[in-house]
Amino acid sequence: MTELEKLQQATESVRERLSLSPKIALVLGSGMSEVLQELEGVQRLAWEQIPHFPRATVMGHAGEWVWGRIEQEPVLISRGRVHYYEGYSMAQIAFPIRLMKLLGIERLILTNAAGGINTDYRVGDFVLIRDHINTIPDNPLRGENISELGSRFPNLLDAYSARWRAQTKAVAQELGLELREGVYIATPGPIYETPAEIEAYRRWGADLVGMSTVPEVIAARHCGLEVLAISLVTNLAAGLGSDTLTHEEVLETTKRRERDLARLLQAVVRGL
Ligand code: HPA
């Protein structure tokens, strides 16, 4: 079965159960599910129930799709995501994004946890990604092009919609939330970086580092979705802060900032 046939099967299966026609989707990083509190008329679909969908493996990633309305606007929310470091193929990482496209999604908001490289950043800051650098040694478009989804050689100019970023900054200001902007560098993980790598990435122009998002953005841009990506600085990157850097620290910051992230996401959806 081709990748497109798998996607079509999954689309049919989800359509039978999805009672709304959302045009906007959110992918939430681990522990960033507070926005679900804002959702009315909640319905859920476990990833296992979707044909060909990648299965969840990592702690903290619930692995379900949830939909409902935020301020009247129908939204589809992926609670958790799959990562390269878990061993998934790029096709598997792209699958949920492409499925969203086939379901009629036009705009995608991605959230993630990231280490701060820019020394102006503080733990707990929200940062809009304005561009990326990819060091993951693969991407979802390698191999035969799925021409029904997009072109062979897509560009990544304005991959992180300037229009939508401007709108989001205005919305954040209204809420009194500080929102920075920066360049995200994606690493394969699962190890955190060395201090020397972080210094190198800083010189390349990276402000933030994380282990997700970029493959999803590439898949999303290929099939023409408009993208907004928001990072939460959960820790200072290796060598810049304390001499500890743990997953617990990442989760702790996420927990502390989850409510404000939910407020921001709700306002972004409302502002559409
Ligand atoms: N490095 C890579 N990924 C991350 C980090 C980090 O410091 N923090 C959260 N995700």
Residues whose N, C-alpha, C, O or C-beta is under 5 A from the ligand:
A	BS01	HPA	A113 A114 G115 Y192 V209 G210 M211 T234 L236 A237 V250
